[in-house]
């Protein structure tokens, strides 16, 4: 099976094979994904975006992951699935705050201007393109804090919180990469199966609720609401729409229900 390709776009003064890229290489399912980092001209936003687009086409990239300034660039790389981590949502505000570091100069006025010119595009994305974005903000970002959480939610949409600070932590990468594992894909599929599921519930021999962790036969299920003529199952004990049946092929075991509970509650 041909592997999918993940391209990592580093932050300001980062490197193509920095620690964050290596963590993704470590934790993405190796039998399905190839991970590599991209070096780009960070002094000019237009050139950087052109280099990212060329690399996507040249390498056949399936997923772009970017953090910090690389997250800003990744947001603007439309038409492909992408993940942003602690994106520098407003480079015109954040870059001037940085001074010289490790022998490298502070961002120049000219450099900042190239990024500022692209900032309005974040408010002009189509709904289809927003759906291609998965975003994560660190709970303890010492550089950006929660400054851009509200505006990101307004302009782009939903995001999730991850542990750690602005520099991507190993725990955060493990959490993100877990969503690409077969185990998580099964959990995600099971969650989708809890909606408009009367037919499959009635074909089941045993059902389980991953809210209260009870198991019960299908004739005890309470059907709670109707959407497009199809009803959704509710738990007879906690009245939550978190009911699965074994007719869909999911294991109605304590272990599996606990995994579902941990992910969704």
C-alpha positions as CSV (number, residue, x, y, z in Angstrom):
1,X,0.0,0.0,0.0
2,X,1.3,3.4,-1.0
3,X,2.0,5.6,2.1
4,X,0.3,9.0,2.5
5,X,2.6,12.0,2.9
6,X,2.6,14.5,5.8
7,X,4.5,17.7,5.3
8,X,5.5,19.7,8.4
9,X,5.9,23.5,8.1
10,X,8.0,24.8,11.0
11,X,7.6,28.1,12.9
12,X,9.8,31.2,12.9
13,X,13.5,30.4,12.8
14,X,12.7,26.7,13.0
15,X,14.2,24.0,10.8
16,X,12.8,21.3,8.4
17,X,14.0,18.5,10.6
18,X,13.4,20.1,14.0
19,X,12.1,18.3,17.1
20,X,8.5,18.8,16.2
21,X,8.9,17.2,12.8
22,X,10.7,14.3,14.4
23,X,7.9,13.8,16.9
24,X,5.4,13.5,14.1
25,X,7.7,11.1,12.3
26,X,7.8,9.1,15.6
27,X,4.1,9.0,16.4
28,X,2.2,8.9,13.0
29,X,1.3,5.3,12.1
30,X,4.5,4.4,10.2
31,X,2.9,1.8,8.0
32,X,0.5,4.4,6.6
33,X,2.4,7.7,6.7
34,X,5.7,9.2,5.5
35,X,6.6,12.4,7.3
36,X,9.1,15.1,6.2
37,X,9.7,18.7,6.9
38,X,9.8,21.7,4.6
39,X,12.3,24.5,4.7
40,X,11.0,27.7,3.2
41,X,11.9,31.4,2.8
42,X,10.4,32.8,5.9
43,X,11.4,36.4,5.0
44,X,8.7,36.7,2.4
45,X,5.2,35.3,2.9
46,X,4.3,35.1,-0.8
47,X,7.5,33.2,-1.6
48,X,6.9,30.8,1.3
49,X,3.4,30.1,0.2
50,X,4.6,29.4,-3.4
51,X,7.3,27.0,-2.0
52,X,4.7,25.1,0.1
53,X,2.4,24.8,-2.9
54,X,5.2,23.6,-5.2
55,X,6.2,21.0,-2.6
56,X,2.7,19.7,-2.3
57,X,2.4,19.1,-6.0
58,X,6.0,17.8,-6.4
59,X,5.8,15.3,-3.5
60,X,2.1,14.4,-3.7
61,X,1.4,15.6,-0.1
62,X,-1.8,14.5,1.5
63,X,-1.7,16.4,4.8
64,X,0.1,19.7,5.8
65,X,0.8,20.3,9.4
66,X,2.1,23.8,10.5
67,X,2.9,25.4,13.9
68,X,3.2,29.0,14.9
69,X,4.3,31.0,11.9
70,X,4.1,27.8,9.9
71,X,0.5,27.5,11.1
72,X,-0.3,30.9,9.6
73,X,1.1,29.7,6.3
74,X,-0.7,26.4,6.5
75,X,-4.0,28.1,7.1
76,X,-3.5,30.0,3.8
77,X,-2.6,26.8,1.9
78,X,-6.1,26.1,0.7
79,X,-7.5,23.1,-1.0
80,X,-5.8,20.4,1.1
81,X,-6.3,18.8,4.4
82,X,-4.3,20.6,7.0
83,X,-3.6,20.8,10.8
84,X,-2.5,24.0,12.5
85,X,-1.0,24.1,16.0
86,X,-0.7,27.3,17.9
87,X,-1.0,29.3,14.7
88,X,0.5,32.8,14.7
89,X,-2.9,34.2,13.7
90,X,-1.7,37.8,13.4
91,X,2.0,38.0,12.3
92,X,1.8,41.8,12.0
93,X,1.2,41.9,15.7
94,X,3.3,39.0,17.0
95,X,6.5,39.1,14.8
96,X,7.5,42.6,15.9
97,X,7.5,41.4,19.5
98,X,10.4,39.0,18.8
99,X,14.0,40.1,19.2
100,X,17.3,38.5,18.0
101,X,17.6,34.9,19.0
102,X,20.5,32.5,18.8
103,X,22.5,34.7,16.6
104,X,19.6,35.3,14.2
105,X,18.2,38.8,13.7
106,X,14.8,40.0,14.8
107,X,12.0,40.1,12.1
108,X,12.5,43.1,9.8
109,X,9.8,45.6,9.0
110,X,9.9,44.5,5.4
111,X,9.4,40.8,6.4
112,X,6.4,41.6,8.7
113,X,4.8,43.6,5.9
114,X,4.8,40.6,3.6
115,X,2.8,38.6,6.1
116,X,0.5,41.5,7.0
117,X,-0.6,41.6,3.4
118,X,-2.1,38.1,3.6
119,X,-3.9,38.4,7.0
120,X,-7.2,39.5,5.5
121,X,-7.5,36.2,3.6
122,X,-8.1,34.4,6.9
123,X,-11.5,36.0,7.0
124,X,-12.4,35.2,3.4
125,X,-12.2,31.4,3.4
126,X,-15.0,29.3,1.9
127,X,-16.9,26.9,4.1
128,X,-15.6,24.0,2.1
129,X,-12.0,25.0,2.8
130,X,-12.6,25.6,6.5
131,X,-13.8,22.0,6.8
132,X,-10.3,20.9,5.7
133,X,-8.7,22.6,8.7
134,X,-8.2,20.9,12.1
135,X,-6.8,23.3,14.7
136,X,-5.2,22.9,18.1
137,X,-4.3,25.5,20.7
138,X,-2.0,24.7,23.7
139,X,-3.6,25.1,27.1
140,X,-0.5,26.9,28.5
141,X,0.9,28.8,25.5
142,X,3.4,31.2,27.1
143,X,3.9,33.2,23.9
144,X,0.3,33.7,22.6
145,X,-1.9,32.7,25.6
146,X,-5.5,32.5,24.5
147,X,-5.3,35.8,22.6
148,X,-6.6,34.3,19.3
149,X,-9.0,31.7,20.5
150,X,-12.1,33.8,20.0
151,X,-11.2,35.3,16.7
152,X,-10.1,32.0,15.3
153,X,-13.4,30.4,16.3
154,X,-15.2,33.3,14.6
155,X,-13.2,33.3,11.4
156,X,-12.3,29.6,10.9
157,X,-14.3,27.5,13.4
158,X,-13.9,24.9,16.0
159,X,-10.5,24.0,17.6
160,X,-9.3,21.7,20.3
161,X,-7.0,22.2,23.2
162,X,-3.8,20.2,23.7
163,X,-1.4,20.0,26.6
164,X,1.8,22.0,26.7
165,X,3.1,25.4,25.6
166,X,3.8,27.2,22.4
167,X,6.5,24.8,21.4
168,X,4.7,21.6,20.4
169,X,5.1,19.1,23.2
170,X,5.5,15.3,22.8
171,X,2.3,14.7,24.7
172,X,0.5,17.0,22.2
173,X,1.9,15.3,19.2
174,X,0.9,11.9,20.6
175,X,-2.6,13.2,21.1
176,X,-2.8,14.5,17.5
177,X,-1.3,11.5,15.9
178,X,-3.6,9.1,17.8
179,X,-6.5,10.4,15.7
180,X,-4.9,8.7,12.7
181,X,-4.6,5.3,14.3
182,X,-7.0,2.4,13.4
183,X,-8.2,2.4,17.1
184,X,-9.3,6.1,16.9
185,X,-10.9,5.6,13.4
186,X,-13.0,2.8,14.9
187,X,-14.0,5.1,17.9
188,X,-14.9,7.9,15.4
189,X,-17.0,5.6,13.3
190,X,-18.8,4.3,16.4
191,X,-19.6,7.9,17.5
192,X,-21.1,8.5,14.1
193,X,-23.2,5.4,14.5
194,X,-25.1,6.9,17.5
195,X,-27.2,9.2,15.3
196,X,-30.4,8.1,13.5
197,X,-29.6,4.5,14.6
198,X,-33.0,2.9,15.4
199,X,-32.8,0.3,12.7
200,X,-29.3,-1.0,13.7
201,X,-30.2,-1.0,17.4
202,X,-33.3,-3.1,16.8
203,X,-31.1,-5.6,14.9
204,X,-28.7,-5.9,17.8
205,X,-28.5,-8.5,20.5
206,X,-26.8,-6.3,23.0
207,X,-26.5,-2.5,23.3
208,X,-24.2,-0.3,25.4
209,X,-24.1,3.4,26.5
210,X,-20.7,5.0,26.7
211,X,-22.0,7.8,28.9
212,X,-23.1,5.7,31.9
213,X,-21.3,2.5,30.8
214,X,-24.5,0.3,31.2
215,X,-25.3,-2.6,28.8
216,X,-28.8,-3.7,28.0
217,X,-31.0,-5.5,25.4
218,X,-32.4,-3.4,22.5
219,X,-36.0,-3.6,23.7
220,X,-35.0,-1.4,26.7
221,X,-33.8,1.5,24.5
222,X,-35.6,4.8,24.5
223,X,-35.8,6.4,21.1
224,X,-35.4,10.1,21.8
225,X,-35.8,12.1,18.7
226,X,-36.6,11.9,15.0
227,X,-34.5,13.5,12.2
228,X,-35.4,13.1,8.6
229,X,-37.8,10.3,9.6
230,X,-35.1,8.4,11.5
231,X,-35.0,8.0,15.2
232,X,-31.9,8.2,17.5
233,X,-31.5,5.8,20.4
234,X,-31.3,7.0,24.0
235,X,-30.0,5.1,27.0
236,X,-32.8,3.8,29.3
237,X,-30.6,4.6,32.3
238,X,-29.1,8.1,31.7
239,X,-31.2,9.1,28.7
240,X,-28.1,10.1,26.7
241,X,-27.8,9.6,22.9
242,X,-24.6,7.6,23.4
243,X,-26.0,4.1,22.6
244,X,-24.2,1.6,20.4
245,X,-25.5,-1.8,19.2
246,X,-23.5,-4.9,18.2
247,X,-25.3,-5.1,14.9
248,X,-22.9,-2.4,13.6
249,X,-19.9,-4.5,14.4
250,X,-18.7,-2.6,17.4
251,X,-17.5,-4.5,20.5
252,X,-20.0,-3.8,23.3
253,X,-17.5,-4.4,26.0
254,X,-16.5,-2.4,29.1
255,X,-13.1,-1.7,27.6
256,X,-14.5,-0.2,24.3
257,X,-17.2,1.8,26.1
258,X,-14.5,3.3,28.4
259,X,-12.5,4.3,25.4
260,X,-15.5,6.0,23.9
261,X,-16.3,7.7,27.2
262,X,-12.8,9.1,27.5
263,X,-12.9,10.5,24.0
264,X,-16.4,12.0,23.9
265,X,-17.2,12.9,27.6
